[in-house]
Amino acid sequence: MPIANINDQSINYSDSGGDGLAVIFSHGFLMDLSMFDSQVQALSSKYRCIAWDERGFGGTPVDGPFSYWDSANDAVALLDHLGIETAVFVGMSQGGFLSLRAALSHPDRVAGIVVIDSESGVFTEEQIEGYGAMFSQWQVAGPLGELGETVAGMIIGDPAISKQWIAKWEAHYREGMEEPVATLLSRDDITDRVSEISCPVLIIHGEEDQAIPMEAAEDLMSRLSDCRGLVRVPGAAHSPNITHPELVNDAMRSFLSEI
């Protein structure tokens, strides 16, 4: 895949090309650009689909501390690299964190947002302590066994699909997770700024999400000035675009047709 040398980073990305409306896909924590394969396949005949690996994941290295505001700047810089003026930002979990921040820091570049199982708020102190302990164990023992199954169950939910990701985590994400974990756990709360986002937003959320509950999606919807709906995905955990792609793709097609 091509590499964009931007913001002193080496960003791994894919680009379907074409002259259609650009859609940039930003993955969740512990994931990579391949988590959007079903969406890219479904949409690339009409839209220019860009997917990218965020700092510390997939083919993009991380070499120091960063914030999700930095990640938002990376996404916009990637658009600059590709000569794209505006795009719809699709973000799952941490990809949603950065997409919302892109709309706040670069409103002229964001034509719309699809937020998948994400939120504007932050973890509680109890969650920060629990996740911190979990990833400390991950650094020592790796993601195999009960720990990997627990994390995969939370993020994905489907055991068959989970096996593929656990194998990928063992190969690539056993070490070097300090900076991405710190970014996840120390992110700032932008809830009070959500009303500043003026572009249209679609929210998609798994009804069985244990990582970010439905209540967070409902709160986000209530604060947005132009929310086009909250699509609830029955039976889905934290990654409905992987486990329930047809429902998610249909919702995205409808939303994109309005932009």
N, C-alpha and C positions, 0 to 999 in steps of 0.2 A: 504494500500500500504506500501511497505518497506520504512524504513528511513535509510539514510546513515549519520553517524556522522562524518563529514569531515570539515576541515578548521574552527573549532569551530561553525559549523552550523549543523542544523538537516534538511537534504535535503530529501524531499519527492519525490519519483520517481517510475516509472514502468519499467519493463524489460521483453520483450517478450521471452528472452532466445534464445538458438540455437547457431550454430557454424558459421553462415553467417557473412558477413561484418557488423560491428557495425555502426548504425546510431543513433546519439544523437540529439533529438529534443528540441530546446529552444524556449519558447513561447514569445509573445509580452507583452507589458505593459498592465496591467489590466486583462490579460488572465492567463491561467494555462495550465498544461500539457494536459488537455482534448481537447484543441483546435486542437491537432494533432491526434485525435481518428481515423479519416478517413484514414490518412496516415499510421498509425500503423497497422490498419486492412488490408490495401491493400498490405503492404510491409513485414509484419512479417513472412510470410511463407518462405521467401527467405533471409531476413536480420534480424539481431538482433537489435530490435528497443528499444531504451531507451528514455523515455520522463521524464522530471523533472520539478519541481516547483522552480522557481528562488526566491531569497530572497524577502520576503514580499508578496508572492502570493501563492495561493493554500494552500498546507499543509506545506509550508516552512516559518517559522517566520523570522523576521528581528529584530536585536537588536542594530543597530548602523549604522553609515555612511558606505557606500561602493561604489565602482566604478564598471564599466563594466569590468575592468581588474580583479577585485576580482571575478566577476561572471564567467569570462573565467577560472579562476583558480578553481572555484567550479566545473565547468563542467569537467575539466581535472582530478580533484581529484575524482569525481564520477566514471570516467573511471578506475582510479587506484583501487578504492574500488571494482569494478566489475571485475578486472583483465583483462582489455581491453587495448591493446597497442595503437591501432589507430582506429579512427572512422571518418565517414563523419558527419560533423556538419550541421544540418539544423536549421536555425534561422529565425524567423519572427520578424521584427521590432527590438525591443530591443534584441531579441534572435539573430538577425543578428549582432547587435553591438558587443555582446560578442563573437560570432563565429569568426568574423574578428579579434578581439583581441586575441582569442585563437590561430589563425593561425600565428599571429605575435610573441606571447610570447612562444608558444609551437609548433613550426612548425613540429616537428617530431611526434606529436600526431594527427595531422589533415590530413586525407587522401583526403579530399575534402570538399567543402562548398556549400550548397544550401542557397542562400540569398533570402528571401521572403519579399518584401516591406520594405527594409531597406536601409541604406546609410552609408557612411563613415564620413560625415560631421555632423554639429550641427545645432541647431535651430538659427534663427535670433533673435536679441534682441526683436523685435516685437512679435515673436512667444513665446519666453520665458515669456514675460510679459502676453500675452494672456492665455497661458496654466497655468501659475502660478495663475492668477486670477480665472480661471475655477476650478482648484483643491482646491483653498481656499474656494470657494463656495461649492464644493463637501464635504469638511470636515464639513461644517456647516449644509447643507441641505440634504446631501446624494444624491445618483444617480437617485432617482425617478423623474418622471415628465420630463420637457423639457430638463434639463441638461443631464439626463441619455440617453434620446432619441438622443440628439445631439452627445454625445460621441459615442454611439452605432452606429449611422448613419455613423460617420466618420470611426470607426474601422471595422464595419461589413457590414453595408449597407442594409442587408436584414432584414426587420421589424420583420418577424416571428422568425428568429434566434436571433435577437437582444433582444427580450423579455426574452429569457432564460438567457442571460448574464446580463441583467439589474437586474434580480432577484438575480443572484449570487452576483453581486456587492453590492446590498443592504444588503445582508446577511453577507458578508465577508469583503468588502472593503470600508465601510463607514468611518472608523477611521484608524489611524495608517499608513497613506499613506505618511507621511512626508519624510522618508528616500528614498523610491522608486521614489517619485516625484523629490527630490533633485538630485538623481542620473541621472534621465532622462534629467533634464533641464541643468545640469552642466557638462555633459559628454564632453570629450576632442575630438578634431578634429583629425582624423587619416588619412585624405585624402592624405597627402604627404607621407604616409608610405604604401599605398595600393600596390604599385608596388613591395614591398618586399614579398608579399604573392605569393608563388610559386606553391601551390597546385591548381588543377582544381576547377573552380567555376562556378556554374550555378545561374543565376539571374532570379527570377520569380517576376512579378510585376503587380498589378491590374491597369488597364487603368484609372479607376475612383478614384484612391487613392488621397484623399485630404490632408492626414497627411504627406506623403512623396511623392512628385510628381515624375512622370516618368523620368523627367530630372535628378533626383538624381541617378536613376538606370542606365541611359545612361552614366552619368559621371563615376560612379563606373566601369561599363563595360570597358570604355576607358582606365582606369588606371590599370586594372588587367593584369598580364602577361599571364595568362592561363584561360581566360573566355570562357566557352563552349556555351555561348549564353544568350540572354535575351528573356525570354518567356513573352509575353504581354498577360494578361488575360482580354478579353473584358468584360465590365460590372462589373468588380470586384472592390471593394473598397480596404481597407487596409489589409484584411484577405482573400485572394483568396483561400487559402487551406481549409477554412471553407465553403465558398459560392460556390466555383467551384472546388470541390475535384477531379473530374475525370480528368480534364485538368492538374491540378497540379500533381496528382499521375502519370499520363502518362509521364510527363516531368521528374519527379524524377526517374522513372524506367529506362528511356533511359540514364539519366546521371549516375546513379549508375551502370549500366551495363558496363560502360566504365572505372570504377575505378578499 
